[in-house]
Amino acid sequence: MTEITILEMHENHVDSVVAIDSQANKNSWSGSTFIKEINSPTHILLVAVKDFDVSHADKVKGFSGGQLIADELHVHSLAVDLLSRRQGIGRTLIEELLNDAKERDATCATLEVRVGNKAAISLYESLGFISEGIRPKYYADNGEDALIMWLRKF
């Protein structure tokens, strides 16, 4: 696994995060959306950086994010730079996101994932998430269904 450090996302990370999000998602978020969530007390946004250095945003290798709603964490984003995939960064980001949510009194987590994203589904299942439903035609870019997954206790 690549040596990384997980940090709270800050505004100096946003350009790198948007670039990574654009690689991973056809409908990627704008920088202003990330900044709005960074400043929201109900959101948790994390970045994985190589060679711990907060000031060098180009060292961002991935990010994750979620929103706390009552005692639930809704995981809304996970992306890793194309050249840094399959090195455990995504797993580490989700584990830290869950840990942060637990520290804020969350007791469960949910997410949606493309039914065709077998790698992500496998990752989430390995962390204890269970498939509990389908959201038909959830993704606007191609009408793909989303699998609804839950981690009921953590």
N, C-alpha and C positions, 0 to 999 in steps of 0.2 A: 504494500500500500504506500502511496505517496505520503510524505510527511506533510501534514497540514495542521492548521490551527483553526478552530471554529470561533468566530467573533460575531457580536451583534452587527447587523448591517448599519452602516452610516452613509451619509450623503456622498462621501468620497468614493464609495464602492459602486454607486448607481450606474455609471457609464459601463463598467465592466459587467455588471449584472444584466443590464439591458442587452449587451452584446451576446452574452451566454443565453439569455432568454430567447433572443432572436434566432439563435442556432437551433434551439430545441422546440420552439413553438411558432406555428404560422401566424397566430394571433397574439404576438408577444405584447407585454405591457410597456407603457411609456415610462420614462424616468420620473415624471410627475406622479404617476400612480405609486411607484415604489417609495418616493419621498413622502407622500401622504400616509402610506402605511408605516413607514419608519417612525412617523410622529404620532401614530395612533396608539393609545394605551391598551387596546385590545388585540394588537397584532404582535407577532414575534417574527422577526426576519433575521436570518443568520447567513453568514458567508463562510466558505472554506477558503483559507488563504495558504499559499505555499510559502515557506520560509518566513515565518511570522514577521510581518512588517505592516502595521496599520496604515501607513502613509502611501504605500504603493498599491494602488487599486489594480494594476495590471497583474498582480499575483493572485487575484480571485480565481478560483478553480470551479466554484459552484455556489449555489445558494438554495435555501429552503425558506418557506414561510407558511404561516397559518394565523388564523384568527380564533381567539378565545370567545366562546359564546356560552355563558353560564359555566358549567363544569366540563364543556366539550371543547376540544381543539379541532377545528376544521382545517386540515392541511390543504393549502391551495396552490402551493408551488414547490417544485423541486427540479433543478436543472444543474447539469455538470458540463463544463467545457468539453467539446468533442474530443480533444486530445487527452483529457484526463479521466475519461470514463473507464469503467470496469476496474477501478482501483480502490473501491470501498468508500469513496468520497460521499456518494449519495446516501449510503447506509449511515455513515457517521453524521451527516447533516440531519437525517430524520431522527436518529437516536437522540441527538442533542435538542432538536425541536421538541420531542416528546418529554425529555427531561426538564426543559424550561417550562413547558406547559404544566407538568406535574408540580413543579415548584410554585406555580401560580394557582394551585388547587384544581387543575383539570383531572378528571378521573377516566376519561375516554377520548378517543380520537376517531375522526372519520375523514374520508377523502373520496374523490372521484378520479378514476384513471381510465384511459382509453382501453376498450376491450381488446384491441390489437397490440397493446404495449405489454408484451409478455415479460420483458425484462423487469419493468416496474412492478407488475403484478407479482412476480416471483420475489422481488425484494420486499414488498409489503407483506406478503404471506410469511416470509421468513422472520419478520418482526412481530408476527402474531395477528395481523389484520385478517379478517374473514370477509369474503364476498357475501353481501346481503341483499343485493338487488341490482337493477339496471335502470339507468336514465336514458330512455330512447332518444336518439338523435341529439345528444347533449352538446356535441362539438360543432360549432357554427361553420368551421372551415370545410368540413366534408360530411357532416351529418352522422359521424360515428357515434355509437352508443358509449356510455360511460358505465363502468362497473362501480357500484357503491361499496366501499369497504369500511369496516369498523374494527377498531381495537377497543373492546368493551371495558377492559380494566387494565391499567398499567401502574 
